C-alpha cells in the first residue's frame, strides 16, 4: 500500500491524536513499565495497545487493523522520510508508543527505503 503525502500526513495526525487519548496513554505507559525494557515483552504488552490506537486509521487507508498493518503502515511512511514535515510528525508519533529498545528492533525488521 502506498500513501500519498496528503494521506501520510492525515494518518499520522489521526494516530497521534489516538495515542494522546488519556486511556491509551495510560495503557501504553503501564505496558512499558511491565516490560522493563525487554523488547519481546514490549511486543507482547505494548503492541496490542498500539494496534488498538492505530486500527481505525489503518483500516481507513487500506491496511489491516493488526500488528502486520502497523508494520506495513510504518514501512509506507518510510517513503516520505525526505519530507521533513512528515518525517518529524512520524518520529513524534512513534515516540509516543515506542521505547528505544522496541524502536531499534523495529528498525532492523523494516525494509530499507528504496
N, C-alpha and C positions, 0 to 999 in steps of 0.2 A: 504494500500500500504506500502510495506516495502522498505526501502532504504538501500543498501549496504553502507559500509563506503566510498567506492570509489565514489558512486553516491551522497552520502550526501555531501562529500567534493566538488564535481563538482557543485552540485546545489547551495550550499552556496556561492561558489565563483562567480557563474553566477548572482545570485540575488544580492549579494553585489556590483558587478560591475554595475548592472542596477540601484541600489539605489544611486550609486555615480554619475550617469549622472546629468549634470547641470540642465536640465529641471525637472527631477524627484525630485532632492534635493529641488529646489525652490518650487515645488508644495507641498511637504511634510512640509516644514517649514511654508508655508502660511497656510496650513490646521491646523498645531499645534497652530499657533498664533490665528486663528479664533476660535478654540475650547476652548481656555483659560483654559485648564486642565480638562474640562468636559468630562468624559470617553464616554458618549453616543454621544456627539457631535464629539468626536475624531473618533468614529466608522463611523459616517456619513460622515465626511470630509476627514479623513486620509486613511481609508481602500480602497476607490476606487483607490487612487494613489499607494498603496501597491500592490493591485491586478494587476494594470497595469504593475508595475515593475516585479512582480513575475510571471505573466501569461505565458510567453513563456517557462520559465523553469519548471513551474508546469506541463504544458502540456507535455513537453518532458519526464518527469518522471512519467506520468500517472495520475497526479492529475487534478482536474477540475481547469480551469483558472478563479476562482471566490473566494469570501470570504471563502466559505466552503473549497476550495482547499488550501487556505493559512493556515487555522487552521489545516487541515489534514497534510499538509507538516510540520508544526511546531511540531505537535504531533509525526510524523515519525522521526523527528530529535531527540526527547527526548530519543529514544532508544540508541543513541550514546553519551549520557551525560557522560559516563565513558571514552570516548576517549577525552583526554584533548585538542588535536588539533582541533577536530570537535567542541567540546563544546565552545572553545574560539572563533572560527570563527563564530559560530552560535550566540553567545552573541554579538559579534561586529556587525554582520549583523542586529540583532534585534534592537540594539541601534541606528541604522541609521533611523529607522522609528517609533519605539515605544516610547511613553512618559512613565514615571514611572507609571502614573495612568492607562494607557492602558495595560502596561505590567502586572500590578497587576491583572487587570480584566481578562486578557487572562490566567494568571496562574491559576486562580480559575476555569476557564472553561475547562482547559486541563485535560485529564485523567492522573492519576499517572503513572509513568514509572513502567512497570512490573518487 
